[in-house]
Amino acid sequence: MGIPTVGSNEEVKVEYHHQIARRILLLVFCIVAIVLFIGLFSLAEYDSVSLSETYEIILNHLMGVTYDAHSDDFTERNYFWADRFIWNTIMPHICAAILAGGGLAVCGALMQAIMNNPLADPYSTGISSGAAFGAVAAIVSGISISTVEGEMGIVTNAFIGAMVPAAIVIIMSQRINMTPATLILLGTAISYFFNSLTTYVMVTTDADTLKSAYLWQVGSLDNIDWNGVYMMAAVTIAGSTVVLFLSNKLNVMSLGDNSAKSLGIDVHKFRIICLTLMAVMTAAIVSFTGILGFIGLVSPHIVRLVIGSDNKFVIPVSIVVGSFMLLLSDYLAFQFSDIPVGVILSIIGSPVFFILIVFQGRRTGAIY
């Protein structure tokens, strides 16, 4: 066995410092971009104030500043109306994008770690298909799983519908000791089943209702208000915090089931806990936003490519990258008002994922 040389130690130190620098740069870039997009969103819809005035209005609102009816800010600078528009229309939209993007990215990183599969994402257990069926059933036929009606009735239906496939997978995994690959295949089978139910419901309705149902499935942030943001925030922040505390165990799970068992982790129990946590988080997001694809799949890949595979860093950085991805897509959807954000996400996400696969394959000498 060779003795490590001074040169090799120096190389390790240099590589370590490079990794730290990459982590910081990626984190700072995404945070700055998110802050910038907050102002750009406001300007895109309310062009009577400048970018600097937008941030002034936001800061004033946070500080509790009010605008007197006889002041220049009210009569000439339109700050009062800009404040109302930004906080009642733009900020719920932005907060929803940050929460949904970050939450789905966390769920994607969690699924890829516990399944030890780079192609796993938050929808691998059929959650999106169940949510779509619940929402479409409420939109098309008025069938409600709960007593709630209106917009919140659709949200409630979607949440319950999303939890059904997750519950089936979790119950089956408790009764049968399934491998990660089997769990993903089971989720795929459940997805096809709920997709067929959704298709059947949609072909029985008129054109206008069909359009509404289809647009929900594509994914949008347009109808989210502060009540929806608060609900998403409660689940997403709490769930992300728990995932962060589990990051060390997720690192062990990434080594494979046998290695995790040898290091003292009850793999079966831990995977069920993570699946339950992921299911609740994902269901809470998609029930408000519809199906937002690629964020949970692509964001963790980008982060691992730049900063490595340590989940202590992958998870928090994925939150910021996922938020930035959805904000960018939603801003582009603002510029092309007839295109839902889910379509923009797919247009951006698919070539990015293709490039990531090719780059990873060239770097390692083999595709996954």
Order of alpha helices (4+ residues) and beta strands (2+ residues): alpha-alpha-alpha-alpha-alpha-alpha-alpha-alpha-alpha-alpha-alpha-alpha-alpha-alpha-alpha-alpha
